């Protein structure tokens, strides 16, 4: 059953994307994009240059802090998601980037969370906000246009759900729209595929998308396969300072943390565990 979860999520997402194409056609997305007055921010630059000083991989670990209401395995993490307030807390706490789950059925996210947080952070911290990453199951060019129109600076592309031609097409389209791409990998074969496209960042997922089990050894195994000039992010399974230190020793530039922050009684105090 576990092996069917990813396929089911993607199938449901395909149906959702078709509905969204009808509700908000591409022409409407382009008009929405034109209303974004503030400039795009680079997630790569946010990780390499700040906000706490440069990260050369391992010596200083940056944090991409995630906003998500639920997960398929744990269910709802918080009763009410105050996404704007959480984004401001992450900004104050020193996050280099903010990842926003927009998948609706399994993670209870919304594309509106992305635009809400973009507007809020632009208003509170003009010229100094974290980069905004849209985290979703993206496989259609429409979703790339949608991401830009709703305020993303970068998008997640999951190698496991994309063939080579589609992965390359989406990366090229994203770059044309001033979006960066975090390409997620979980195997040696996917590492090779990610290096074959112009990925801005490579994310090593410690979660097996078939079994949904987590093993930090995945990053330890795959990080040496990625050249030192690529920005590398460790994804999933990072809950404590010890986990973050283990990832830093691998030479990653940043960690993406979601669940541990969402359930923390004191979010800013929890963030300090990952800022090493």
C-alpha positions as CSV (number, residue, x, y, z in Angstrom):
1,X,0.0,0.0,0.0
2,X,2.8,2.4,0.9
3,X,4.3,2.1,-2.6
4,X,1.0,3.3,-4.1
5,X,0.8,6.5,-2.1
6,X,3.1,8.6,-4.3
7,X,1.3,7.4,-7.5
8,X,-2.1,8.3,-5.9
9,X,-0.9,11.7,-4.8
10,X,0.3,12.5,-8.4
11,X,-2.9,11.1,-9.9
12,X,-5.1,13.3,-7.7
13,X,-2.8,16.2,-8.4
14,X,-3.3,15.8,-12.1
15,X,-7.0,16.0,-11.7
16,X,-6.6,19.1,-9.5
17,X,-4.4,20.8,-12.1
18,X,-6.9,20.3,-14.8
19,X,-9.6,21.9,-12.6
20,X,-7.3,24.8,-11.9
21,X,-6.6,25.3,-15.6
22,X,-10.3,25.9,-16.1
23,X,-10.8,28.0,-13.0
24,X,-7.7,30.3,-13.7
25,X,-6.5,30.0,-17.3
26,X,-3.0,30.8,-18.3
27,X,-3.9,34.3,-19.4
28,X,-5.3,35.1,-16.0
29,X,-2.1,33.8,-14.4
30,X,0.0,36.1,-16.5
31,X,-2.1,39.1,-15.4
32,X,-1.7,38.0,-11.8
33,X,2.0,37.8,-12.3
34,X,2.1,41.4,-13.6
35,X,0.7,42.6,-10.3
36,X,3.7,41.4,-8.3
37,X,5.6,44.7,-7.8
38,X,8.6,43.4,-5.7
39,X,11.6,41.7,-7.3
40,X,12.4,38.0,-7.2
41,X,14.8,36.7,-4.6
42,X,17.4,34.0,-5.2
43,X,17.3,31.0,-2.9
44,X,20.8,30.1,-4.0
45,X,22.1,33.5,-3.0
46,X,20.1,33.4,0.2
47,X,21.9,30.2,1.2
48,X,25.4,31.1,0.0
49,X,25.5,34.7,1.3
50,X,23.2,34.9,4.3
51,X,21.3,35.8,6.4
52,X,23.9,34.7,8.9
53,X,27.0,34.9,6.7
54,X,28.2,32.7,3.8
55,X,27.7,28.9,3.6
56,X,30.4,27.0,1.7
57,X,28.9,23.6,2.6
58,X,29.1,22.2,6.1
59,X,30.9,25.1,7.7
60,X,27.7,27.1,8.2
61,X,24.4,25.5,7.8
62,X,21.4,27.6,6.5
63,X,17.8,26.8,7.2
64,X,14.9,26.5,4.8
65,X,11.9,26.5,7.2
66,X,8.7,24.9,6.0
67,X,5.1,25.7,6.4
68,X,2.7,22.7,6.2
69,X,-0.5,21.9,8.0
70,X,-0.5,18.1,7.6
71,X,1.3,15.1,6.2
72,X,0.0,11.8,4.7
73,X,1.6,9.8,7.5
74,X,1.0,12.0,10.5
75,X,-2.2,13.7,9.6
76,X,-2.8,17.3,10.8
77,X,0.1,18.8,12.6
78,X,-1.6,22.0,13.8
79,X,-5.3,22.6,14.4
80,X,-5.1,26.1,12.7
81,X,-2.4,27.2,10.3
82,X,-1.4,30.8,10.8
83,X,0.8,30.8,7.8
84,X,1.4,34.5,7.6
85,X,2.5,34.7,11.2
86,X,4.7,31.6,10.8
87,X,6.4,33.1,7.8
88,X,7.2,36.3,9.8
89,X,8.5,34.1,12.7
90,X,10.7,32.2,10.3
91,X,12.0,35.5,8.9
92,X,12.8,36.9,12.3
93,X,14.4,33.6,13.3
94,X,17.0,33.8,10.4
95,X,15.7,31.4,7.8
96,X,17.3,31.7,4.4
97,X,14.2,30.4,2.7
98,X,10.6,29.5,3.4
99,X,9.2,26.4,1.9
100,X,5.4,26.4,1.5
101,X,3.4,23.2,0.9
102,X,0.7,24.0,-1.5
103,X,-0.7,20.5,-2.2
104,X,-4.3,20.5,-0.9
105,X,-5.6,16.9,-0.4
106,X,-2.8,15.2,1.5
107,X,-0.9,18.2,3.0
108,X,-3.9,20.5,3.4
109,X,-2.0,23.3,1.7
110,X,-3.2,25.9,-0.8
111,X,-1.6,28.0,-3.5
112,X,-3.0,31.0,-1.7
113,X,-0.7,30.3,1.2
114,X,2.2,31.2,-1.2
115,X,0.8,34.6,-2.3
116,X,-0.4,35.4,1.3
117,X,3.1,34.8,2.7
118,X,4.8,36.7,-0.2
119,X,2.7,39.8,0.3
120,X,3.0,39.6,4.1
121,X,6.8,39.2,4.1
122,X,7.3,41.8,1.4
123,X,5.3,44.2,3.5
124,X,7.0,43.6,6.8
125,X,10.6,43.1,5.5
126,X,11.0,45.0,2.2
127,X,14.4,44.2,0.6
128,X,15.3,41.6,3.2
129,X,12.9,38.7,3.1
130,X,13.8,35.0,2.7
131,X,13.3,33.4,-0.7
132,X,10.0,31.6,-1.2
133,X,10.0,28.0,-2.3
134,X,6.9,26.3,-3.6
135,X,6.8,22.7,-2.5
136,X,4.3,20.6,-4.4
137,X,4.1,17.8,-7.0
138,X,4.9,19.7,-10.1
139,X,4.8,18.0,-13.5
140,X,2.9,20.4,-15.8
141,X,4.1,23.7,-17.3
142,X,0.9,25.3,-16.0
143,X,2.1,24.8,-12.4
144,X,5.3,26.6,-13.2
145,X,3.4,29.6,-14.5
146,X,1.1,29.3,-11.5
147,X,4.1,29.3,-9.1
148,X,5.5,32.5,-10.5
149,X,2.1,34.2,-10.6
150,X,1.5,33.4,-6.9
151,X,4.8,34.7,-5.7
152,X,7.3,31.8,-5.6
153,X,11.0,32.5,-6.1
154,X,11.8,28.8,-6.5
155,X,10.0,25.5,-7.1
156,X,10.6,21.9,-6.1
157,X,10.9,19.4,-8.9
158,X,10.8,15.8,-7.8
159,X,13.0,13.6,-10.1
160,X,11.1,10.5,-9.2
161,X,7.9,11.7,-10.8
162,X,9.4,13.3,-14.0
163,X,11.1,11.8,-17.0
164,X,14.2,13.4,-18.4
165,X,12.5,15.4,-21.1
166,X,9.8,16.8,-18.7
167,X,12.4,17.7,-16.1
168,X,14.5,19.6,-18.6
169,X,11.4,21.3,-20.0
170,X,10.3,22.5,-16.6
171,X,13.7,23.7,-15.6
172,X,14.1,25.7,-18.8
173,X,10.6,27.2,-18.4
174,X,11.2,28.1,-14.8
175,X,14.4,29.9,-15.6
176,X,12.6,31.9,-18.3
177,X,10.2,33.0,-15.6
178,X,12.9,34.0,-13.1
179,X,12.3,31.0,-11.0
180,X,15.1,28.8,-9.5
181,X,14.7,25.0,-9.3
182,X,15.4,22.7,-6.4
183,X,15.6,19.2,-7.9
184,X,14.9,16.5,-5.4
185,X,16.8,13.2,-5.6
186,X,16.9,10.0,-3.5
187,X,19.2,7.7,-5.5
188,X,22.4,7.5,-7.5
189,X,20.5,7.4,-10.7
190,X,18.5,10.5,-9.8
191,X,21.7,12.3,-8.8
192,X,23.0,11.7,-12.3
193,X,19.8,12.9,-13.9
194,X,19.8,16.1,-11.7
195,X,23.4,16.9,-12.8
196,X,22.3,16.5,-16.4
197,X,19.9,19.5,-16.2
198,X,20.6,23.1,-15.1
199,X,19.3,22.6,-11.6
200,X,20.0,25.6,-9.3
201,X,20.0,23.5,-6.2
202,X,19.9,19.7,-5.6
203,X,17.9,18.4,-2.7
204,X,18.7,15.0,-1.2
205,X,15.6,13.5,0.2
206,X,16.2,11.2,3.2
207,X,12.6,9.9,2.8
208,X,12.0,6.9,0.6
209,X,9.0,7.9,-1.5
210,X,7.9,4.2,-1.9
211,X,8.1,3.1,1.8
212,X,8.0,6.6,3.3
213,X,10.7,5.5,5.7
214,X,13.5,8.0,6.6
215,X,17.2,7.4,6.8
216,X,19.8,10.2,7.1
217,X,22.4,7.9,5.6
218,X,20.9,8.7,2.2
219,X,22.5,12.2,2.3
220,X,25.7,10.7,3.5
221,X,25.7,8.3,0.6
222,X,24.7,10.7,-2.2
223,X,26.4,13.9,-1.2
224,X,29.9,12.8,-2.5
225,X,28.3,12.3,-6.0
226,X,27.5,16.0,-6.3
227,X,30.2,18.5,-7.3
228,X,31.3,21.0,-4.7
229,X,30.1,23.9,-6.9
230,X,26.5,22.8,-6.6
231,X,24.2,24.0,-3.8
232,X,23.0,21.0,-1.8
233,X,20.0,20.8,0.6
234,X,19.2,17.9,2.9
235,X,15.5,17.2,3.0
236,X,13.4,15.2,5.5
237,X,14.1,13.5,8.8
238,X,15.9,16.4,10.4
239,X,14.4,16.9,13.9
240,X,17.3,17.8,16.3
241,X,20.5,19.6,16.4
242,X,22.3,16.3,16.2
243,X,20.6,15.6,13.0
244,X,21.6,19.0,11.6
245,X,25.2,18.5,12.7
246,X,25.2,15.1,11.0
247,X,24.0,16.7,7.8
248,X,26.6,19.5,8.1
249,X,29.4,16.9,8.3
250,X,28.2,15.7,4.9
251,X,28.9,19.1,3.4
252,X,25.4,20.2,2.6
253,X,24.7,24.0,2.5
254,X,21.3,23.9,4.0
255,X,18.6,21.7,5.6
256,X,14.9,21.9,5.0
257,X,12.9,21.4,8.2
258,X,9.1,21.2,8.4
259,X,7.5,19.0,11.0
260,X,9.9,19.7,13.8
261,X,9.2,23.4,13.5
262,X,5.5,23.1,13.0
263,X,5.0,21.1,16.3
264,X,7.5,23.0,18.4
265,X,6.2,24.9,21.4
266,X,8.7,27.7,20.8
267,X,9.5,27.9,17.0
268,X,12.3,30.5,17.3
269,X,14.1,28.4,20.0
270,X,13.7,25.3,17.8
271,X,15.1,27.1,14.8
272,X,18.3,27.8,16.7
273,X,19.0,24.0,16.9
274,X,19.4,24.0,13.1
275,X,21.4,27.2,12.7
276,X,24.9,25.8,13.2
